[in-house]
Amino acid sequence: MQQLLNPFAQKYPERTDACLASQAACAAFNPAGPYAGHYLAAGGGDGAVEVWDTATRRVVRVFEAHVRAVSSVSWSRNNRYLISASLDSTAVIHDLAPLSHPLLAPVLPSADARAAASTSTSTSARAAGRVGSVGAGASMGPAARVIRFDAPLAAAELHPRNAKLVLATLTVGEVVLVDIRRGGGRWVLADTMDGEDGQGQGKAAALACARFSRDGTRIYAGTTHGVLLIFDPVRRAVAHRIRLGSSAIKQLAFDAPGRNLVVSSSDRALRVCDVDPRTGLLTPAHRFQDMVNRTPWHAVGFSGDGEYVMGGAGHKVAHNVFVWDRESGVLVKVLEGPKENLVDCDWHPTRPVIASVTASGDIYLWQTTSPDNWAAFAPGFEELEENIEYDEREDEFDIEDETDLARRKDAEEDMDVDVLTPQDDAYPRRPVALPPLPPVPAREPASTSHSNSNSSGNGSGDSNGNGDLETAGERAGEPEPGARHTEPADDPDEPDDVRAARAMRAAVAWAEAEPDDDTWDAFYPSVDLTEVARDEDE
């Protein structure tokens, strides 16, 4: 079907095409795979999580996961797992693969509760919690993993490379990185630096939002002081601090390749920044704002190809979605919906489709106007505005030899047609895969005297008393307890690009140390046929 769409069609929606009756408070399309955008996850104000089929406009899965409103939903990289965060202080990881029959239940993407016990050095009591599981007989579904906190959750996200890593944002101004692998733990990400340039120690700034980078090698967190923090997920330490303003940062969103970032602040402005693929640093590109109404923004994002920036306006009596051109910064469209407040919206990963959620819970699907194109049914067919006199060709109605006709038809039937491999120039295109890591730049070898001085001196890290900076576990080739991958001590003479490349590879190795079961990029959520049959019998 993707090859039949017009590649020259408009790449942003124009009008509402359908309304899905629900009680949603947030929504998100599945972002990857050949079935990208085929499903829409909606978290309800009643605590239920619905999975909609956007083709049939029907609900295919319902999970009674929470007792309070769902604040966010997020998919795993290949659509098998879905995490929902709620104001009841829990985050639930749903497995969409198994059916309700106990023999079809697979292994969950986590270890047992004892292995998921916290090994964090943080002393924050509000981030403390526990990880539990729900069996096949519970109302949450055949497979669910519950991560409990002691504060309501504003958002939760799965790692782009491993569904066993969760980044949770609490409403109390904390960001928690949870590792539910064997021997994992949880860590509270915080910045105790105070001052414009991070000089001196002071009161920790509250973190209002956080996102993984597109490749999962960094964590971007926005503070209430207008500072964007870039964390190293392995060390859980701040690598860079970037001041974007004095207003609190409310939301962050990356485009599909991870080269652009849109930041929503409390000053009611959207800032689009270019992301350096090597260092992760930001370069401001555009600043968008509703200069007439000074509208706050409830949701931000990019189109599937990253050419447009979307902003869901927070009007009290209007339902508007603003669309800007990312390159020029020009406002190209304002989508005006019903006279109802907008609470969330998401752009389809491959098509010009936007799903917006109203305050009452209904979900509106915005699409482009598709006029009838009769020329698509037959090659050489030409549409006419009015009747014209037809000129017959000389050989148009000549009788063809039956032998040649039969030979030509046999040759066409023997032709192999590949309908499974997507074309590179097909539109809409498949979602962009994880961006490749930049190569480690070549480094000049250090002199012998310099190496000896580093090995015998007191460099960064702790010494073992014999002048050797390596621990016993590192000498044996094993990581220290509580960590799967340890980064070597920083060399003050090491170039910044080399240090950044090494840190990215360490983050990838840490994330892929114990992979999850979400490895099939063509995963298609199954339908529970036993429940369908039971509903038909009733």
Secondary structure, DSSP 8 states (H G I E B T S, - for coil): -GGGS-TTS-SS--EEEEEE---EEEEEE--SSTTTTSEEEEEETTSEEEEEETTTTEEEEEEE--SS-EEEEEE-TTSSEEEEEETTSEEEEEESS--SSGGG----SS--TTTTS-------STT---EEEE-TTSTT-SSEEEEE-SS-EEEEEE-SS-TTEEEEEETTS-EEEEE-STT--EEEE---B-STT--SB-----EEEEEE-TTSS-EEEEETTSEEEEEETTTTEEEEEEE--SS-EEEEEE-TTS-EEEEEETTS-EEEEEE-TTT--EEEEEEE--TTT---EEEEEE-TTSSEEEEEE--SS--EEEEEETTT--EEEEEE--SS-EEEEEE-SSSS-EEEEETTS-EEEEE------GGGGSTT----SS-------TTTT----HHHHHHHHHHHHTS----SS--TT-SS-------------------HHHHHHHHHS--SS---SSS--S-HHHHTT---TT-S-------TTS-HHHHHHHHHHHHHHHHTSS--S---TT------HHHHHHHHH-
